[in-house]
Amino acid sequence: MLSALFRQLVGFAAVLALLFGTPAVAAPLSTALDHRSAIGQSADFLQEQHGRLQLADAMVACQAGQFTPGKSPVLNFGIGARPVWIHFAVDNPGTAPVERRLSIETAWLDRAEVYFQHQGRTVAAHRVGDRQAFAQRPVASRYFVLDHPFGTGTSDVFIRVETPDPMVVPLYLLNPDASRTRQMQQEFSYGIVYGFLLALLAYNAILYLSLRSTRYLFYALYLAMFVAMNVAYTGHGYAWLWPESLVWQQWSNPVLMFLYGASGLMFAIRFLDLQVYFPRVRKAVIAYCAAFGILLAAAFLLGSQKLALLAAFTFALLFTGIMLFLGVISVRAGQKPAKYFLIAALAAMVGAVLTTLSTWGFIPHNSWTFRAVEIGMLIDATLLALALGYQFRVGQEERLRAERLAQLDPLTGLNNRRAFYDKTSPLWSQAIRHRHDTSVMLIDIDRFKQINDTHGHAHGDDVLKATAGILRQSVRQGDILARWGGEEFIVFLPETDRPEAIALADRLRAAIADMRVPGEAGETTVTASFGIAQQENRHVTLDALIAAADECLYQAKQQGRNRVVACLAGQCSVR
């Protein structure tokens, strides 16, 4: 009844239009000209208000001036908009039909009915949309593309669009060759984007498998979810991956938008160590993801695509703000890698906001605003890769520093016992295998306990540091010097027989005896005793050779200190 009443009202309006003049309409598009940009400003439209309109109703309404002229190149009606009829005219000034390709360059429209009229009759009608299998499309394209020969004179094109998704309708009318060139250029640019992101994804996945750091795993998932989301809403997924899956095509956009945002927040939690620095913020972020996940699941169970899309777009917008907030608080907490993260989050936020606002219809929709999210993501991915590299470098430096400190005596800066064994193990194996002369020297500061008791432990530490300095300056390159424990030092002497070791010990003993250590009570002089052992067949292990040197050191102490005792074949010589 309402539809019949609407027809009567529109018919009455048409009569008035004929009596009092026809409202101004956009000039027809000429087939003699190239129309490189979207043709929204050459079209007019009418949104259905009281039930579905048929083609005849739309034609009458158009003749009655009920259609609204398009004010921007891309017509945009927002999320969950009522079905809309779009009309434009095409003029062929020639004498033969001219082939043109009509492209509706939005991949997610549910239904689009296209009617071509010439001389008052419908000459072609098509029904397209992503509720049809991809194989049923007239032209194999991720967009909705139709080829039509426009006859001589003026033709009218009526398009009815219906979708719960953002109703963005970029219309292009090009010759087939120009349309194919345009599509090829677009695919080339997407190939660059996908190639770059997939290379980063693979690299970080390999790093995770090698290093087992979940930072790289979450970053790889974040990149994977962005690529999947982009593939879905650009139509590449329907063309390449799921051409027969109509249900997934309807739900892929909201689901993948949510997974993209959730994976980004999980990466931020791990990268910024929120569990350590901001545990409450971490719990709030997880609760935020869970709440929207439940809302999306409810929308799926209710079968409401509109609710799912509103939830997904809201989640995506808030996600960019949360990422920026996490970057700010982490920078203020003194985390150096967070500076990269903050700039990356800002770039991603700007791109995501521009794309979302252009899709919702709040700002003009064009190639730059629609693809701003990809540009932002390329910047974001690059900066986060640099941040991960910075974290890896810092981690390696800290690990090397820790390993170095673990091998150094903190007081003297010499090798400790662990480092001594690590460094001498290959030298000892080589000496045994090739029968090279090798000696070990043990050094003990004489009457060190008396120094501590008389002058205090702080002065005793100064004596140890001064002695270590003398030894460090005097041993040869290739010798391994270490603090053995307490007031004892050890020197591993590769390619050195007993006479050479004794000569070196004599120089060291004299240098230590000449040393003066300043203190509160004046200068302190010290002496040292030396025990030397050269490797023989009975010294099967390095510990056996050290034990022999220790025995010589004991004899040096027993024989008056401040002397060198060297052993060979069980015989000791004193100097």
VOGU-3710 file (C-alpha; in Angstrom, 3 decimals, decimal comma):
1> mlsalfrqlv> 0,000/0,000/0,000  2,795/2,398/0,940  4,649/1,576/-2,271  1,509/2,252/-4,353  0,923/5,528/-2,496  4,539/6,539/-3,107  4,096/5,860/-6,842  1,012/8,039/-6,940  2,778/10,902/-5,139  5,792/10,637/-7,399
11> gfaavlallf> 3,529/10,527/-10,459  1,772/13,675/-9,291  5,178/15,327/-8,762  6,182/14,292/-12,270  3,077/15,959/-13,716  3,918/19,151/-11,801  7,471/18,971/-13,110  6,227/18,742/-16,672  3,841/21,664/-16,139  6,198/24,035/-14,334
21> gtpavaapls> 9,610/22,969/-15,663  12,104/20,167/-15,103  14,536/20,510/-12,165  18,195/20,970/-13,015  20,103/17,697/-13,398  23,747/16,893/-13,993  24,947/17,028/-17,570  25,381/13,631/-19,260  28,833/12,079/-19,381  30,157/12,175/-22,927
31> taldhrsaig> 31,748/9,054/-24,382  33,983/11,397/-26,391  35,783/12,436/-23,207  38,004/10,545/-20,772  36,615/10,501/-17,228  39,649/9,606/-15,159  38,137/10,461/-11,765  35,060/9,173/-9,990  31,798/10,446/-11,515  29,783/11,079/-8,329
41> qsadflqeqh> 29,333/14,775/-9,152  27,756/13,799/-12,477  25,222/11,554/-10,737  22,182/12,038/-8,514  20,666/9,725/-5,929  17,583/8,853/-3,918  17,496/6,865/-0,676  14,544/4,589/-0,112  12,342/5,711/2,796  9,112/3,680/2,649
51> grlqladamv> 9,995/0,226/1,430  11,714/-1,045/-1,675  11,406/0,881/-4,918  11,348/-0,828/-8,275  13,097/0,499/-11,360  9,904/2,118/-12,625  9,454/3,918/-9,319  13,006/5,198/-9,427  12,592/6,397/-13,013  9,441/8,310/-12,152
61> acqagqftpg> 11,102/9,824/-9,085  14,106/10,853/-11,180  11,865/12,519/-13,779  10,032/14,291/-10,953  13,267/15,760/-9,624  13,224/13,696/-6,435  16,878/12,698/-6,823  19,564/14,717/-5,019  22,601/15,823/-7,079  25,924/14,312/-6,022
71> kspvlnfgig> 28,180/16,854/-4,334  31,427/14,865/-4,255  33,234/12,588/-6,716  32,630/9,556/-4,440  29,126/9,037/-3,075  29,219/8,015/0,583  26,208/7,215/2,768  27,833/5,722/5,904  27,331/2,458/7,800  23,904/0,836/7,813
81> arpvwihfav> 22,435/3,345/5,353  19,094/2,728/3,658  19,240/1,297/0,119  19,971/4,008/-2,447  19,215/4,525/-6,133  21,903/6,280/-8,172  21,353/7,705/-11,648  23,585/9,241/-14,262  23,285/9,818/-17,994  25,763/8,994/-20,752
91> dnpgtapver> 25,804/10,736/-24,131  27,282/9,127/-27,246  27,646/11,870/-29,859  28,933/9,441/-32,464  27,140/7,225/-34,964  28,244/3,850/-33,598  27,972/2,215/-30,165  30,902/2,922/-27,809  32,132/0,302/-25,327  32,626/1,590/-21,785
101> rlsietawld> 33,442/-0,179/-18,526  31,473/0,786/-15,431  33,361/0,040/-12,185  31,887/0,227/-8,695  35,161/0,304/-6,778  33,987/-0,928/-3,388  34,569/-4,596/-2,673  32,090/-5,149/0,165  28,684/-4,127/-1,217  26,086/-6,845/-0,606
111> raevyfqhqg> 23,821/-6,141/-3,582  24,012/-3,824/-6,556  21,419/-3,832/-9,358  22,512/-2,029/-12,505  20,093/-1,074/-15,306  21,173/0,385/-18,652  18,412/2,238/-20,534  18,433/3,573/-24,057  15,579/5,321/-25,832  13,139/4,606/-23,024
121> rtvaahrvgd> 13,750/0,866/-22,673  16,021/-1,288/-20,521  18,679/-2,802/-22,767  20,728/-4,543/-20,049  20,292/-5,444/-16,382  22,823/-6,945/-13,976  22,796/-8,047/-10,360  26,188/-8,109/-8,631  27,448/-8,046/-5,041  29,409/-10,109/-2,583
131> rqafaqrpva> 26,335/-12,223/-1,795  27,044/-13,945/-5,093  29,882/-16,381/-5,684  32,895/-14,695/-7,244  32,626/-16,883/-10,366  29,225/-15,327/-11,174  30,661/-11,854/-11,701  30,471/-10,623/-15,315  34,140/-9,518/-15,185  36,712/-11,279/-12,975
141> sryfvldhpf> 37,620/-8,330/-10,753  37,733/-7,682/-7,033  35,387/-4,776/-7,761  31,974/-4,879/-9,436  32,724/-4,276/-13,094  30,367/-4,247/-16,093  31,090/-3,708/-19,784  28,365/-2,041/-21,849  28,111/-0,658/-25,413  26,417/2,727/-25,221
151> gtgtsdvfir> 24,283/3,434/-28,289  24,032/6,704/-30,170  22,394/9,477/-28,198  21,680/9,601/-24,475  21,511/6,545/-22,231  20,497/6,416/-18,581  22,084/4,209/-15,941  20,225/3,363/-12,715  22,005/1,565/-9,879  20,371/0,314/-6,693
161> vetpdpmvvp> 22,834/-0,390/-3,851  22,009/-2,209/-0,623  24,469/-3,211/2,120  24,854/-3,087/5,918  28,537/-2,269/5,394  29,765/1,296/4,864  27,923/2,379/1,731  30,773/3,927/-0,225  30,088/4,004/-3,979  33,039/5,175/-6,116
171> lyllnpdasr> 31,783/5,007/-9,730  34,169/5,053/-12,686  33,255/5,038/-16,370  36,285/4,313/-18,550  37,111/2,607/-21,794  38,142/-1,023/-21,128  41,851/-0,441/-21,828  42,047/2,525/-19,446  40,141/0,550/-16,818  42,550/-2,386/-17,118
181> trqmqqefsy> 45,537/-0,010/-16,859  44,030/1,578/-13,745  43,445/-1,824/-12,177  46,983/-2,960/-13,030  48,457/0,137/-11,370  46,384/-0,519/-8,255  47,459/-4,167/-8,092  51,096/-3,153/-8,512  50,840/-0,772/-5,540  49,166/-3,469/-3,440
191> givygfllal> 51,909/-5,884/-4,436  54,494/-3,478/-2,999  52,530/-3,144/0,256  51,904/-6,869/0,676  55,430/-7,811/-0,371  57,000/-5,472/2,162  54,746/-6,562/5,016  55,006/-10,272/4,236  58,805/-10,025/4,085  58,803/-8,384/7,525
201> laynailyls> 56,377/-11,038/8,769  58,559/-13,909/7,554  61,713/-12,314/8,964  60,191/-11,863/12,410  58,731/-15,364/12,379  62,231/-16,722/11,699  63,614/-14,553/14,504  61,005/-15,999/16,855  61,906/-19,558/15,878  65,594/-18,754/16,367
211> lrstrylfya> 65,474/-16,621/19,516  62,186/-17,791/21,083  61,313/-14,203/22,018  57,540/-13,681/21,961  58,072/-10,055/20,907  58,815/-11,290/17,392  55,902/-13,744/17,442  53,352/-11,082/18,416  54,808/-8,645/15,879  54,513/-11,279/13,139
221> lylamfvamn> 50,881/-11,929/14,167  50,180/-8,184/14,140  51,507/-7,897/10,576  49,631/-11,037/9,509  46,332/-9,701/10,860  46,784/-6,378/9,083  47,493/-8,119/5,768  44,479/-10,415/6,281  42,225/-7,453/7,140  43,460/-5,469/4,150
231> vaytghgyaw> 43,054/-8,433/1,823  39,461/-8,816/3,054  38,209/-5,257/2,659  39,998/-4,605/-0,643  38,352/-7,652/-2,221  41,576/-9,559/-2,846  40,558/-12,223/-0,341  37,272/-12,932/-2,139  39,065/-13,007/-5,478  42,033/-15,147/-4,373
241> lwpeslvwqq> 41,306/-17,038/-1,161  37,596/-17,662/-0,514  35,683/-17,064/-3,793  32,929/-19,550/-2,855  32,557/-18,708/0,846  29,673/-16,244/0,950  29,201/-16,334/4,732  32,854/-15,603/5,472  32,818/-12,817/2,897  30,008/-11,143/4,861
251> wsnpvlmfly> 31,755/-11,452/8,244  35,431/-11,261/7,319  35,698/-7,472/7,616  34,479/-7,050/11,238  36,199/-10,236/12,447  39,577/-9,413/10,908  39,386/-5,767/12,026  38,940/-6,991/15,596  41,775/-9,535/15,315  44,075/-6,877/13,849
261> gasglmfair> 43,453/-4,524/16,762  43,676/-7,278/19,377  46,965/-8,606/17,968  48,378/-5,060/17,942  47,506/-4,583/21,605  48,984/-7,960/22,540  52,197/-6,948/20,779  52,197/-3,628/22,651  51,777/-5,436/25,987  54,817/-7,601/25,263
271> fldlqvyfpr> 56,971/-4,998/23,555  56,448/-2,331/26,229  56,670/-4,827/29,133  53,361/-3,613/30,574  53,324/-6,545/32,976  56,417/-5,059/34,627  55,842/-1,312/34,253  52,040/-0,970/34,193  50,319/-4,186/35,355  46,945/-2,457/35,893
281> vrkaviayca> 47,014/-0,938/32,412  47,789/-4,389/31,022  44,719/-5,854/32,723  42,564/-2,992/31,427  43,775/-3,558/27,832  43,032/-7,270/28,049  39,573/-6,532/29,478  38,946/-4,058/26,633  39,781/-6,707/24,027  37,623/-9,289/25,803
291> afgillaaaf> 34,629/-6,921/25,997  34,650/-6,151/22,281  35,287/-9,810/21,488  32,125/-10,723/23,416  30,177/-7,946/21,654  31,326/-9,202/18,249  30,388/-12,777/19,155  26,936/-11,580/20,247  26,480/-9,760/16,938  27,384/-12,962/15,073
301> llgsqklall> 24,913/-15,040/17,120  22,201/-12,432/16,477  23,078/-12,336/12,789  23,499/-8,557/12,905  26,195/-7,435/10,495  25,414/-3,811/11,246  26,112/-4,295/14,974  29,292/-6,241/14,180  30,552/-3,515/11,854  29,775/-0,714/14,300
311> aaftfallft> 31,578/-2,650/17,056  34,574/-3,398/14,811  34,970/0,191/13,572  34,591/1,560/17,107  37,154/-0,947/18,371  39,580/0,013/15,583  39,242/3,738/16,286  39,764/3,283/20,033  42,614/0,848/19,353  44,691/3,536/17,666
321> gimlflgvis> 44,162/5,886/20,602  45,091/3,185/23,119  48,298/2,396/21,229  49,212/6,081/21,335  48,426/6,243/25,067  50,597/3,182/25,776  53,460/4,766/23,842  53,187/8,036/25,805  53,184/6,443/29,270  56,057/4,134/28,309
331> vragqkpaky> 58,174/7,038/27,051  57,481/8,897/30,286  58,537/5,778/32,196  61,965/6,017/30,554  61,741/3,134/28,077  63,984/4,088/25,163  62,386/1,746/22,546  59,008/3,319/23,375  60,036/6,416/21,380  59,974/4,340/18,197
341> fliaalaamv> 56,682/2,797/19,299  55,100/6,197/19,967  55,975/7,600/16,533  54,833/4,338/14,907  51,545/4,414/16,825  50,993/8,038/15,798  51,527/7,205/12,109  49,216/4,186/12,328  46,595/6,215/14,178  46,540/9,000/11,611
351> gavlttlstw> 46,239/6,485/8,766  43,525/4,440/10,484  41,496/7,501/11,462  41,617/8,947/7,930  40,538/5,647/6,378  37,778/5,090/8,937  36,409/8,620/8,642  36,454/8,470/4,840  34,675/5,098/4,938  32,052/6,421/7,358
361> gfiphnswtf> 31,513/9,470/5,156  32,777/12,152/7,536  35,585/13,261/5,179  35,918/13,003/1,375  36,644/9,517/0,103  39,535/9,293/-2,356  42,587/7,107/-3,003  44,668/8,914/-0,379  42,118/8,874/2,433  40,942/5,321/1,707
371> raveigmlid> 44,485/3,949/1,567  45,865/6,124/4,355  45,754/3,120/6,708  48,184/1,278/4,425  50,598/4,210/4,307  50,370/4,552/8,090  50,908/0,820/8,524  54,018/0,852/6,308  55,488/3,613/8,470  54,311/1,822/11,615
381> atllalalgy> 55,791/-1,514/10,540  59,112/0,061/9,581  59,483/1,951/12,864  58,466/-1,061/14,951  60,997/-3,188/13,087  63,637/-0,590/13,950  62,433/-0,628/17,568  62,690/-4,424/17,715  66,171/-4,170/16,223  67,109/-1,590/18,837
391> qfrvgqeerl> 65,765/-3,830/21,598  67,697/-6,772/20,188  70,928/-4,748/20,018  70,472/-3,449/23,567  69,687/-6,947/24,767  72,795/-8,325/23,099  74,946/-5,576/24,578  73,516/-6,198/28,041  74,039/-9,937/27,640  77,634/-9,457/26,546
401> raerlaqldp> 78,185/-7,004/29,387  76,755/-9,474/31,862  78,904/-12,271/30,477  81,942/-10,019/30,682  81,168/-9,057/34,257  80,582/-12,714/35,118  84,145/-13,419/33,995  85,831/-10,489/35,727  86,955/-10,088/39,294  85,048/-6,985/40,459
411> ltglnnrraf> 87,897/-5,632/42,613  90,913/-5,961/40,317  89,249/-6,162/36,912  91,274/-9,307/36,122  89,838/-12,581/34,869  88,192/-14,623/37,592  88,606/-18,358/38,038  85,751/-19,185/35,650  87,192/-16,983/32,917  90,635/-18,463/33,488
421> ydktsplwsq> 89,376/-21,973/32,763  87,297/-20,810/29,760  90,271/-19,098/28,141  92,938/-21,690/28,951  90,934/-24,769/27,972  91,648/-24,551/24,206  95,285/-23,547/24,847  95,783/-26,514/27,174  94,247/-28,936/24,644  96,518/-27,600/21,918
431> airhrhdtsv> 99,601/-27,869/24,140  98,849/-31,505/25,013  98,076/-32,439/21,401  101,210/-30,807/19,931  103,483/-31,305/22,954  104,253/-27,603/23,320  106,022/-26,242/26,373  103,493/-24,827/28,851  103,933/-23,475/32,350  101,732/-22,151/35,160
441> mlididrfkq> 102,744/-19,466/37,664  101,023/-18,927/41,027  101,636/-15,656/42,928  100,804/-14,970/46,564  101,223/-11,603/48,328  103,345/-12,117/51,425  101,847/-11,394/54,862  98,642/-10,006/53,352  96,628/-10,768/56,499  99,018/-8,592/58,483
451> indthghahg> 98,436/-5,739/56,021  94,682/-6,052/56,524  94,992/-6,218/60,271  97,369/-3,251/60,464  95,998/-0,912/57,811  92,415/-2,127/57,333  90,655/-3,998/54,554  90,256/-0,909/52,392  94,032/-0,524/52,235  94,314/-4,265/51,612
461> ddvlkatagi> 92,044/-3,809/48,597  94,323/-1,023/47,365  97,302/-3,396/47,638  95,443/-6,044/45,612  94,524/-3,518/42,909  98,080/-2,163/42,750  99,533/-5,676/42,477  97,003/-6,540/39,747  98,085/-3,411/37,864  101,770/-4,419/38,022
471> lrqsvrqgdi> 100,963/-7,939/36,812  98,719/-6,667/33,996  101,445/-4,344/32,736  104,212/-6,951/32,935  102,766/-10,208/31,593  103,186/-10,928/27,933  100,516/-10,805/25,256  99,045/-14,284/25,027  99,523/-15,046/28,731  96,317/-15,595/30,713
481> larwggeefi> 96,281/-13,620/33,980  93,589/-14,094/36,634  92,872/-13,527/40,281  92,857/-17,014/41,754  91,309/-16,124/45,099  92,097/-13,966/48,134  95,600/-12,590/47,683  96,587/-15,214/45,063  97,011/-14,655/41,329  97,675/-17,129/38,526
491> vflpetdrpe> 99,302/-16,811/35,103  98,976/-19,417/32,337  102,103/-19,294/30,140  101,665/-20,961/26,722  104,775/-21,768/24,652  106,908/-21,205/27,771  109,451/-23,548/29,397  110,690/-23,366/32,973  113,700/-21,004/32,433  111,508/-18,487/30,553
501> aialadrlra> 108,854/-18,685/33,264  111,483/-18,136/35,980  112,849/-15,085/34,165  109,378/-13,578/33,930  108,692/-14,353/37,606  111,891/-12,641/38,653  110,883/-9,472/36,810  107,428/-9,564/38,375  108,829/-10,185/41,853  111,175/-7,236/41,552
511> aiadmrvpge> 108,435/-4,955/40,218  106,135/-5,842/43,113  108,905/-5,285/45,638  109,533/-1,818/44,198  105,832/-0,941/44,365  104,630/1,675/46,892  100,955/1,752/47,929  99,900/5,064/49,563  97,675/4,908/52,624  96,515/6,979/55,577
521> agettvtasf> 99,532/5,844/57,657  101,982/6,360/54,807  103,232/4,187/51,988  103,182/0,411/52,181  105,674/-1,943/50,535  104,839/-5,552/49,792  106,560/-8,640/48,440  105,231/-11,740/46,745  106,148/-15,418/46,494  106,019/-17,361/43,209
531> giaqqenrhv> 105,480/-21,029/42,405  106,138/-22,287/38,838  105,487/-25,692/37,249  106,191/-26,770/33,673  103,881/-29,303/32,051  105,190/-32,886/32,066  103,748/-36,281/31,157  102,485/-36,754/34,690  100,392/-33,599/34,405  97,440/-35,103/32,564
541> tldaliaaad> 95,124/-32,238/33,391  95,533/-28,511/33,879  94,459/-28,908/37,499  97,366/-31,321/38,022  99,817/-28,712/36,684  98,238/-26,019/38,913  98,584/-28,326/41,906  102,292/-28,746/41,124  102,710/-24,939/40,933  100,855/-24,637/44,246
551> eclyqakqqg> 103,314/-27,032/45,849  106,179/-24,866/44,613  104,439/-21,773/46,004  104,139/-23,479/49,367  107,875/-24,182/49,349  108,576/-20,535/48,444  106,614/-19,497/51,522  108,406/-22,017/53,700  111,827/-20,892/52,501  111,400/-17,258/53,501
561> rnrvvaclag> 108,954/-15,674/51,005  109,760/-13,068/48,342  111,268/-15,687/46,114  110,566/-17,885/43,052  110,399/-21,681/43,306  110,124/-23,710/40,054  109,634/-27,482/39,723  110,607/-29,892/36,954  110,616/-33,690/37,186  109,838/-33,434/40,877
571> qcsvr> 112,904/-31,257/41,529  112,500/-27,677/42,737  114,898/-24,796/42,244  114,795/-21,643/44,334  115,671/-18,109/43,169
//
